[in-house]
Amino acid sequence: MRLLLVSDLHYTLPQLDWVVGQAEGFDLVVLAGDHLDIASTVPLDAQTVVILRYLELMAERTAVVASSGNHDLTERDGHGEKAAPWLAAARSVGVAVDGDSVEVGGALVTVCPWWDGPVQREALEGQLARDDERGGRPWVWVYHWPPSESPTTWTGRRFYGDADLRDWIDAYRPDVVLAGHVHEPPFKPEGSWADRIGDTWVFNAGRQIGGVPAHVVVDLTEGTAVWWSLLGDEQLSLADAAFTRTVFD
Amino acid sequence: MPPVADLLALTSSLPVLDVDVGDPVVREGERTGAVFVLERGLLHVTRGGVAIAEISAPGALVGEIAVLVGGDHSATVTAAVPSRLRVAADGAGFLRSSPDVTLHVATEVAQRLQLLIAYLADLQRQYAGAPGLAMVHDVLAKLTDRKGAAFEAGSDREPDPLY
């Protein structure tokens, strides 16, 4: 099973065009949050319409998973916590979104919403516990913010990760976590697009300018992962215990 | 449709505002509630720092969109040459002040929308291979059917908009 990971496209239309053009070549396309850009001059209402259409175009070509990121939150739910209810409309065209768990190419994919308060956090914990009981392997999580103390969160000045995710990785040991959120790590010598935490590989492709987004291709069948960016490309074997960067050599 | 009244004739009693080169008339993100009518001069319109239009026609409106949708000004308008505008400080009251004013404004906004749709339709036709442009018709159809949802952007847990 071969998947394409992109994240933090932030309403960058040429990059979304690129993903549509690539989708057919993959068993699964994963967009790990921050589809919208709250700093854009385009109103969020209009952005959601465009993004939903892009997701539909991708879903016409292959299986698609889209989780929410912090930029995707547009209103408060019944508990007063910020949420991205607009994304649920993509289910009608076959896209798996926040709170869904789907099997693709033999892998169990858990789509984790951006949680913004204790009620949503508890719901996510419940989702992870239920999926753990399913026992599907390989188990892939889509979670916007990479875990704390990981080079996939190194901004160049500090590690900027999610401590809760770190705890959940330690507790459930998924095979792969597909993330984004922190844009810089792959482009910093002390950061990275990949990290192995116990049995779990964490990937964050980062964000770059231009028409082609930084992206990671994970081949669960072949056991490889490749990162592509304007800086260069790197690859690793999922069987390896660690990963050494080469793009700065 | 009857001929639309000349907005300059309809606004002859409004106070005037003289602006010099570089002076702002309205700023993006601000809410003044005012509507302006250009008497003479040249105005530059920018949005997000990008130049999007010039206004030079006597009788052209400034600020009416923000008043109509009840929001902030969506663009910054500055004088490119010394210019004179007429000011309706109570923009909403001005738009309701007479059927001729209301019809004039509705006509101007409709004409702009018509031009925009024609332009976008042609873009869609000429760039049919690019998904982002090929979807223009679908997106416009959905947007015109919406009432302008009041979204509350951003996260409580991650207050940094850079991430």
Interface residues (C-beta under 8 A of the other chain):
Chain A: L13 P14 L16 D17 V20 G21 I38 A39 S40 T41 P43 L44 D45 A46 V49 V50 R53 Y54 L57 N70 H71 L73 T74 E75 R76 E81 K82 W114 W115 D116 G117 W145 Y160 H181 V182 H183
Chain B: R47 G48 V50 S74 A130 P131 G132 M135 D138 V139 K142 L143 R146 G148 A149 F151 E152 A153 G154 S155 D156 R157 E158 P161 Y163
